[in-house]
Amino acid sequence: MPLTRREPEAGRGRRLRSALAGALACGCVLTAQGGEPSARATTQKMQIAVASQPAEGLSELTLPLLNVMADWVAKRWQKRSHDFAVSQGYKGADVPLPTGGVSLMKRHGENIGVIRLQVADAHQMVVVVVIRGGQLIRVTCGLPDSEPVPVTFGPCASQIKETFGWSLGDP
């Protein structure tokens, strides 16, 4: 069941940033590598979060929107990681900015956005985004590993299917 977050009326930009903050619930980051990882990635401790919020007038995903979302997620992850390191006594913590990529596909009758980021081959995250019924719905999967998070099999794929009613591995 998706988690629904309501934000006070403060402008579309703030609501979008708030939506993206929900994607950080995993505490991991996304990868830009292509291809499906090995089954080893599904045996790691994967964190999964589902969130939904009003799309605030957005009716479909676009590549520029996904790029903005990916940039914000990467910067927010970097800041949260830096703040955590400082709170643990690492005053000069230099946390790298995650690298990543986005893809937009039209499948199952809707635009599907996939954001992948990674940090130093150690943390991976993938966010699958769909706008449906006036809601911006995200499934975020994170993995502390060097391999990309699999989205066509394993726990993330199961959550995608449960949330959206289809699998990215479906034709």
C-alpha positions in Angstrom: 0.0 0.0 0.0 1.5 3.4 -1.0 2.5 5.9 1.6 0.7 9.2 1.0 2.4 12.4 2.0 0.5 15.7 2.2 2.5 19.0 2.0 1.1 22.4 2.9 0.4 24.7 0.0 3.8 26.4 -0.7 4.3 26.1 -4.4 4.9 23.4 -6.9 8.7 23.4 -6.5 8.6 22.7 -2.8 6.1 19.9 -3.3 8.3 18.4 -6.0 11.3 18.6 -3.7 9.2 17.1 -0.9 8.2 14.2 -3.2 11.8 13.6 -4.0 12.7 13.6 -0.4 10.4 10.6 0.0 12.7 8.8 -2.5 15.5 9.2 -0.1 13.8 7.1 2.6 16.1 4.2 1.6 19.3 6.1 2.6 21.0 4.7 -0.4 21.7 6.1 -3.9 20.9 5.1 -7.5 23.2 3.7 -10.3 23.5 4.8 -13.9 24.8 1.4 -15.1 22.8 -0.3 -17.8 21.7 -4.0 -17.9 20.4 -6.2 -15.2 22.6 -7.1 -12.3 23.3 -10.7 -11.2 21.1 -12.5 -8.8 23.7 -11.7 -6.1 22.1 -8.2 -5.9 18.8 -9.7 -4.8 20.4 -11.4 -1.8 21.7 -8.2 -0.3 19.6 -6.2 2.2 17.4 -4.1 -0.1 15.4 -1.2 1.2 12.1 -0.4 -0.5 9.8 2.6 -0.1 6.6 3.5 -1.9 5.2 7.0 -1.8 2.4 8.9 -3.5 1.4 12.5 -3.6 -0.8 14.8 -5.7 0.8 15.5 -9.1 -0.2 19.2 -8.7 -1.2 19.7 -12.4 1.4 17.4 -13.9 -0.3 15.0 -16.3 2.6 13.1 -17.7 6.3 12.5 -17.1 8.9 14.1 -19.4 12.6 13.7 -19.7 13.3 17.2 -18.4 11.2 16.6 -15.3 13.0 13.3 -14.7 16.4 15.0 -15.0 15.3 17.6 -12.5 14.1 14.9 -10.1 17.4 12.9 -10.5 19.5 16.1 -9.9 17.5 16.9 -6.8 17.7 13.4 -5.4 21.5 13.3 -5.9 22.0 16.7 -4.2 19.7 15.8 -1.3 21.4 12.5 -0.8 24.8 14.2 -0.8 23.7 16.8 1.8 22.1 14.2 4.1 25.2 12.0 3.9 27.4 14.9 4.7 25.2 16.0 7.6 25.2 12.4 8.9 29.0 12.2 8.6 29.5 15.5 10.5 27.1 14.3 13.2 29.3 11.2 13.6 32.4 13.4 14.1 33.8 13.5 10.6 34.1 17.3 10.4 35.8 17.4 7.0 33.6 14.8 5.3 33.8 15.0 1.6 30.8 13.1 0.3 30.8 12.7 -3.5 27.8 13.8 -5.6 26.0 10.7 -6.9 26.2 10.0 -10.6 23.3 8.7 -12.5 20.9 8.6 -15.4 17.3 8.6 -16.3 15.2 6.9 -18.8 11.6 7.4 -20.0 9.6 4.7 -21.6 6.0 4.4 -22.8 4.7 1.0 -21.7 1.6 -0.4 -20.3 -0.3 2.6 -21.6 1.6 5.2 -19.4 4.9 7.0 -19.3 7.3 5.3 -16.9 10.3 7.1 -15.5 13.3 5.3 -14.2 16.0 7.2 -12.2 19.2 5.4 -11.3 22.1 6.8 -9.2 25.2 5.4 -7.6 27.8 6.7 -5.2 31.4 5.4 -5.4 30.4 1.9 -6.5 29.0 1.4 -3.0 25.4 2.5 -2.9 22.7 2.1 -5.5 19.2 3.3 -5.8 16.5 3.1 -8.4 13.3 5.2 -8.5 10.4 4.1 -10.7 8.0 7.0 -11.2 4.5 7.1 -12.8 1.8 9.8 -12.8 -1.6 8.1 -12.5 -5.0 9.4 -11.6 -3.6 12.8 -10.6 -1.0 11.2 -8.3 2.8 11.1 -8.6 3.7 7.6 -7.5 7.2 6.4 -6.7 8.8 3.1 -5.9 12.3 3.5 -4.5 14.7 0.6 -4.1 18.1 1.0 -2.5 21.0 -1.4 -2.1 24.4 -1.0 -0.4 26.2 -2.7 -3.2 28.3 -2.1 -6.4 25.7 -3.8 -8.6 22.7 -2.0 -10.0 19.3 -2.6 -8.3 17.4 -5.2 -10.4 14.0 -4.0 -11.6 12.9 -7.0 -13.6 13.3 -9.6 -10.9 13.7 -9.8 -7.1 12.1 -7.7 -4.3 12.1 -4.4 -6.2 10.4 -5.9 -9.2 7.8 -7.5 -6.9 7.1 -4.1 -5.3 6.8 -2.5 -8.7 4.3 -5.1 -9.8 2.3 -4.8 -6.5 2.2 -1.0 -6.8 1.6 -0.5 -10.5 0.0 -3.8 -11.5 2.7 -4.5 -14.1 6.3 -5.5 -14.3 9.1 -3.7 -16.2 10.0 -7.2 -17.5 6.6 -7.5 -19.1 6.5 -7.1 -22.9 
